[in-house]
């Protein structure tokens, strides 16, 4: 069986048309990251929105699923730190054990 690639994975996720952005919020209530609904980050917005809806927070378990959804891009991110910041963040969450809430801003 062929493993799904990133494009196939995000095609199965819910639409993000209703959202302008997603912010990750730390335990102190600070926004630590923002993923906007714009070309180049829409796939990441879809992944993070899905993870937040499924897991309630972006925690290590959610991050592990996110890496699976990023498919071939996760390997590229591992080989090229800094090239894919939204994927790098998931690696950091797994390694640190951090957990972030997600705040979606309507479009």
Secondary structure in CASP SS format (residue, H / E / C, confidence):
PFRMAT SS
TARGET T0000
AUTHOR 0000-0000-0000
METHOD secondary structure of the structure
MODEL  1
X C 1.00
X C 1.00
X C 1.00
X C 1.00
X C 1.00
X H 1.00
X H 1.00
X H 1.00
X H 1.00
X H 1.00
X H 1.00
X C 1.00
X C 1.00
X C 1.00
X C 1.00
X C 1.00
X C 1.00
X C 1.00
X E 1.00
X E 1.00
X E 1.00
X E 1.00
X E 1.00
X E 1.00
X E 1.00
X C 1.00
X C 1.00
X C 1.00
X C 1.00
X C 1.00
X E 1.00
X E 1.00
X E 1.00
X E 1.00
X E 1.00
X E 1.00
X C 1.00
X C 1.00
X C 1.00
X C 1.00
X C 1.00
X H 1.00
X H 1.00
X H 1.00
X H 1.00
X H 1.00
X H 1.00
X H 1.00
X H 1.00
X H 1.00
X H 1.00
X H 1.00
X H 1.00
X H 1.00
X H 1.00
X C 1.00
X C 1.00
X E 1.00
X C 1.00
X H 1.00
X H 1.00
X H 1.00
X H 1.00
X H 1.00
X H 1.00
X H 1.00
X H 1.00
X H 1.00
X H 1.00
X H 1.00
X C 1.00
X H 1.00
X H 1.00
X H 1.00
X H 1.00
X H 1.00
X H 1.00
X H 1.00
X H 1.00
X C 1.00
X C 1.00
X C 1.00
X C 1.00
X C 1.00
X H 1.00
X H 1.00
X H 1.00
X H 1.00
X H 1.00
X H 1.00
X H 1.00
X H 1.00
X H 1.00
X H 1.00
X H 1.00
X H 1.00
X C 1.00
X C 1.00
X C 1.00
X E 1.00
X E 1.00
X E 1.00
X E 1.00
X E 1.00
X E 1.00
X E 1.00
X C 1.00
END
